[in-house]
Amino acid sequence: MSPESIGFIAALLTTGAFVPQAWMTVRTRDTRSISLAMYVVFNIGIALWLAYGVLIDSRPMIWANVITLALAMTILAVKWQNRHRDRVGS
């Protein structure tokens, strides 16, 4: 098995694991148990991994991080919209 094949399988698994959380967050709009600070830092980290993937021209890394960043930014956007409601616990 080639290194790129292993990379695509790893990307599929790690990115795919993120889909249920994004789906549930969008569907329920419940973000009380999600840390805003963690998702801000996580999104920055994913953006940097994406930049790294582009710089080394790694297709598995690029695709995994494009998709993961889109999912994580979606969760972050819902969390940001709910930040005042989550703080007061309603």
C-alpha contacts under 8 A as a table, 3 or more apart, distances in Angstrom:
res1	aa1	res2	aa2	distance
1	M	5	S	6.39
1	M	6	I	6.97
2	S	5	S	5.18
2	S	6	I	6.45
3	P	6	I	5.11
3	P	7	G	6.15
4	E	7	G	4.85
4	E	8	F	6.19
4	E	59	R	7.98
4	E	60	P	6.86
5	S	8	F	5.10
5	S	9	I	6.24
6	I	9	I	5.14
6	I	10	A	6.11
7	G	10	A	5.09
7	G	11	A	5.99
7	G	60	P	5.45
7	G	61	M	7.27
8	F	11	A	4.94
8	F	12	L	6.03
8	F	60	P	4.91
8	F	61	M	7.95
9	I	12	L	5.08
9	I	13	L	6.23
10	A	13	L	5.21
10	A	14	T	6.08
11	A	14	T	5.35
11	A	15	T	5.72
11	A	16	G	7.89
11	A	60	P	6.22
11	A	61	M	6.97
11	A	63	W	7.76
11	A	64	A	5.06
12	L	15	T	5.41
12	L	16	G	5.56
12	L	64	A	7.05
13	L	16	G	5.06
13	L	17	A	6.01
14	T	17	A	5.19
14	T	18	F	6.82
14	T	64	A	8.00
15	T	18	F	5.33
15	T	19	V	6.97
15	T	64	A	6.02
15	T	65	N	7.88
15	T	67	I	7.03
15	T	68	T	5.65
16	G	19	V	5.34
16	G	20	P	7.93
17	A	20	P	6.73
18	F	21	Q	5.66
18	F	22	A	6.53
18	F	68	T	7.18
18	F	71	L	7.40
19	V	22	A	5.19
19	V	23	W	6.01
19	V	71	L	7.09
20	P	23	W	5.02
20	P	24	M	6.00
21	Q	24	M	5.21
21	Q	25	T	6.05
22	A	25	T	5.14
22	A	26	V	6.16
22	A	71	L	5.92
22	A	72	A	7.19
22	A	74	T	7.06
22	A	75	I	5.88
23	W	26	V	5.30
23	W	27	R	6.00
24	M	27	R	5.04
24	M	28	T	5.83
24	M	29	R	7.67
25	T	28	T	5.45
25	T	29	R	5.10
25	T	30	D	5.89
25	T	31	T	6.67
25	T	75	I	6.38
25	T	78	V	7.44
26	V	29	R	5.28
26	V	74	T	7.78
26	V	75	I	7.22
26	V	78	V	7.16
29	R	78	V	6.66
30	D	33	S	7.91
31	T	34	I	5.21
31	T	78	V	7.33
31	T	79	K	5.55
31	T	82	N	7.01
31	T	86	D	7.12
32	R	35	S	7.96
32	R	86	D	5.26
32	R	89	G	7.67
34	I	38	M	7.99
34	I	39	Y	7.92
34	I	79	K	7.38
35	S	38	M	5.20
35	S	39	Y	6.39
36	L	39	Y	5.28
36	L	40	V	6.25
36	L	76	L	7.08
36	L	79	K	6.56
36	L	80	W	7.27
36	L	83	R	7.91
37	A	40	V	5.16
37	A	41	V	6.24
38	M	41	V	5.24
38	M	42	F	5.88
39	Y	42	F	4.80
39	Y	43	N	5.93
39	Y	72	A	7.20
39	Y	75	I	7.93
39	Y	76	L	5.96
40	V	43	N	5.31
40	V	44	I	6.40
40	V	76	L	7.08
41	V	44	I	5.16
41	V	45	G	6.18
42	F	45	G	5.01
42	F	46	I	6.15
42	F	72	A	7.83
43	N	46	I	5.09
43	N	47	A	6.09
43	N	69	L	6.31
43	N	72	A	6.35
43	N	73	M	6.66
44	I	47	A	5.09
44	I	48	L	6.25
45	G	48	L	5.09
45	G	49	W	6.22
46	I	49	W	4.96
46	I	50	L	6.10
46	I	65	N	6.08
46	I	68	T	7.38
46	I	69	L	6.00
47	A	50	L	5.00
47	A	51	A	6.26
47	A	65	N	7.27
47	A	69	L	6.75
48	L	51	A	4.95
48	L	52	Y	6.12
49	W	52	Y	4.95
49	W	53	G	6.07
49	W	61	M	7.55
49	W	65	N	6.76
50	L	53	G	5.00
50	L	54	V	6.24
50	L	61	M	6.76
50	L	62	I	5.44
50	L	65	N	5.26
50	L	66	V	6.71
51	A	54	V	5.10
51	A	55	L	6.17
51	A	62	I	7.97
52	Y	55	L	5.01
52	Y	56	I	6.24
53	G	56	I	5.32
53	G	57	D	5.68
53	G	58	S	5.06
53	G	59	R	7.22
53	G	61	M	5.16
53	G	62	I	5.10
54	V	57	D	4.81
54	V	58	S	6.46
54	V	59	R	7.94
54	V	62	I	6.18
55	L	58	S	7.98
57	D	62	I	7.80
58	S	61	M	5.35
58	S	62	I	6.10
59	R	62	I	5.03
59	R	63	W	6.07
60	P	63	W	5.38
60	P	64	A	5.97
61	M	64	A	5.26
61	M	65	N	6.03
62	I	65	N	5.36
62	I	66	V	6.06
63	W	66	V	5.15
63	W	67	I	6.24
64	A	67	I	5.44
64	A	68	T	5.99
65	N	68	T	4.89
65	N	69	L	5.64
66	V	69	L	5.25
66	V	70	A	6.26
67	I	70	A	5.16
67	I	71	L	6.31
68	T	71	L	5.09
68	T	72	A	5.94
69	L	72	A	5.03
69	L	73	M	5.82
70	A	73	M	5.20
70	A	74	T	6.19
71	L	74	T	5.12
71	L	75	I	6.47
72	A	75	I	5.13
72	A	76	L	6.09
73	M	76	L	4.85
73	M	77	A	5.96
74	T	77	A	5.11
74	T	78	V	6.38
75	I	78	V	5.23
75	I	79	K	6.11
76	L	79	K	4.97
76	L	80	W	5.94
77	A	80	W	5.01
77	A	81	Q	6.20
78	V	81	Q	5.10
78	V	82	N	6.25
79	K	82	N	5.05
79	K	83	R	5.90
80	W	83	R	5.14
81	Q	84	H	7.78
82	N	85	R	5.29
82	N	86	D	5.84
83	R	86	D	5.19
83	R	87	R	6.15
84	H	87	R	5.16
84	H	88	V	6.61
85	R	88	V	5.53
85	R	89	G	6.19
85	R	90	S	5.88
86	D	89	G	5.01
86	D	90	S	6.63
